[in-house]
Amino acid sequence: MRMHLASLQPKSDIESQIVSAICLILNQKNEKRFQEQIYCLPLDIVSMALLDHPKGKFISPKTKKEFRVEAYPSFIPFIDRKKLTSHPYIFAPVCHSGHWWLWLINTTKRKCQIFDPLHKKAPSDERKDINKFTGYVFSRLITYAGGEPLQKGENEKKIKASYVKISGQKTSYDCAIYVMKWLELIEPENIKKGKYEWDNWPQEEVDHYRVEYASRILFSEMNKQRDWAIRESSAIRLSKPSSVLLSPFCQINSADIGTAR
């Protein structure tokens, strides 16, 4: 994980392992929001499906077959089938060609929305095809877990997702930061009202989120290196900063993220 944490350094494209880790951390939070309402879907199967079905082709050029969840047995254990069928909202990060966006799936109303840090609509016909295929993958995952498909029959391959117009990234490398922050910020009430309003984050704040996520992953219980990190960093506690860290003369930012022991 320390190697992947390096992608949280300034002006770096964030690796999928970081987004996956944040999904796991949020799913484990002892809050009603994540225990009863929102499930952050791990992105492993979706990412592999997009590799096997380039440009959103329903028939894989490699296998000559349609997408099947059972074709990815090594990733199935990472899916929480109970939450996938019981929670009314599924948040699903997607990455393709280095760009991240977020699917918001309302399983009760069978409606889907896309939060894209860069685009207010599908930027190309290829992306439209990718979105249709991705929607099909999500529907198949829900069905595999014992739930109802998002659409039935051939309509399952025509699932539509509307783009939400929202402030997004100002650089070419921060899309994953926005997606991870949306995972945390979007509340069920926002979804019901269809209103997603918050400040247009200044770049300094976006850069600081990199430090925040590095700290959260490093000190999470799932991180095998957590105990070592706690021992080695006893002089610095982001949750309880010392008077030195509170001084205006002491500043820590994303440039201070390192992986060397």
WOHU-V612281 format. One record per residue. N is the residue number from 0. RES is the residue in one letter. OMEGA is omega in whole degrees, -180 to 180 (999 if undefined). Layout:
# WOHU-V612281
{{N	RES	OMEGA} {N	RES	OMEGA}}
This chain:
# WOHU-V612281
{{0	M	-180} {1	R	179} {2	M	180} {3	H	179} {4	L	179} {5	A	-180} {6	S	176} {7	L	176} {8	Q	-176} {9	P	173} {10	K	180} {11	S	173} {12	D	-174} {13	I	-177} {14	E	-176} {15	S	180} {16	Q	179} {17	I	179} {18	V	178} {19	S	180} {20	A	179} {21	I	176} {22	C	-180} {23	L	180} {24	I	-180} {25	L	180} {26	N	-179} {27	Q	-179} {28	K	-179} {29	N	179} {30	E	-180} {31	K	-177} {32	R	-177} {33	F	179} {34	Q	-176} {35	E	-171} {36	Q	-172} {37	I	174} {38	Y	177} {39	C	-174} {40	L	175} {41	P	-170} {42	L	-173} {43	D	-176} {44	I	179} {45	V	180} {46	S	179} {47	M	179} {48	A	179} {49	L	176} {50	L	-178} {51	D	-179} {52	H	-176} {53	P	180} {54	K	177} {55	G	179} {56	K	-177} {57	F	174} {58	I	-177} {59	S	176} {60	P	-177} {61	K	-176} {62	T	-176} {63	K	-179} {64	K	174} {65	E	179} {66	F	173} {67	R	179} {68	V	-177} {69	E	-180} {70	A	-177} {71	Y	-173} {72	P	-177} {73	S	-178} {74	F	-178} {75	I	-179} {76	P	-179} {77	F	180} {78	I	176} {79	D	-175} {80	R	-179} {81	K	-179} {82	K	-178} {83	L	-179} {84	T	-176} {85	S	-177} {86	H	-178} {87	P	-178} {88	Y	175} {89	I	175} {90	F	-174} {91	A	175} {92	P	178} {93	V	176} {94	C	177} {95	H	180} {96	S	175} {97	G	-179} {98	H	-179} {99	W	168} {100	W	-174} {101	L	172} {102	W	173} {103	L	-175} {104	I	175} {105	N	-174} {106	T	179} {107	T	-179} {108	K	-179} {109	R	179} {110	K	-178} {111	C	175} {112	Q	178} {113	I	173} {114	F	-179} {115	D	-177} {116	P	-174} {117	L	-172} {118	H	176} {119	K	174} {120	K	179} {121	A	-174} {122	P	-178} {123	S	176} {124	D	178} {125	E	179} {126	R	177} {127	K	179} {128	D	178} {129	I	179} {130	N	179} {131	K	-180} {132	F	-180} {133	T	176} {134	G	177} {135	Y	179} {136	V	179} {137	F	180} {138	S	179} {139	R	178} {140	L	179} {141	I	179} {142	T	179} {143	Y	-179} {144	A	178} {145	G	-180} {146	G	179} {147	E	178} {148	P	179} {149	L	173} {150	Q	-177} {151	K	177} {152	G	-179} {153	E	179} {154	N	178} {155	E	178} {156	K	-179} {157	K	-178} {158	I	-179} {159	K	177} {160	A	180} {161	S	178} {162	Y	177} {163	V	179} {164	K	-174} {165	I	179} {166	S	-176} {167	G	-171} {168	Q	178} {169	K	-179} {170	T	179} {171	S	-171} {172	Y	-175} {173	D	-174} {174	C	-179} {175	A	177} {176	I	180} {177	Y	-180} {178	V	-180} {179	M	179} {180	K	177} {181	W	177} {182	L	-178} {183	E	-168} {184	L	-174} {185	I	-179} {186	E	176} {187	P	179} {188	E	176} {189	N	-177} {190	I	-179} {191	K	-178} {192	K	-178} {193	G	-180} {194	K	-180} {195	Y	-174} {196	E	170} {197	W	-175} {198	D	173} {199	N	-170} {200	W	173} {201	P	-176} {202	Q	179} {203	E	180} {204	E	178} {205	V	178} {206	D	-179} {207	H	178} {208	Y	177} {209	R	177} {210	V	-179} {211	E	-178} {212	Y	177} {213	A	179} {214	S	-177} {215	R	180} {216	I	-177} {217	L	-176} {218	F	178} {219	S	-178} {220	E	-178} {221	M	-177} {222	N	-178} {223	K	-178} {224	Q	-176} {225	R	-177} {226	D	177} {227	W	-179} {228	A	180} {229	I	-180} {230	R	-174} {231	E	-176} {232	S	-177} {233	S	-180} {234	A	-177} {235	I	175} {236	R	-178} {237	L	-180} {238	S	179} {239	K	-175} {240	P	178} {241	S	179} {242	S	178} {243	V	-179} {244	L	179} {245	L	-179} {246	S	178} {247	P	180} {248	F	180} {249	C	180} {250	Q	176} {251	I	178} {252	N	-174} {253	S	178} {254	A	-178} {255	D	179} {256	I	179} {257	G	-179} {258	T	-179} {259	A	180} {260	R	999}}
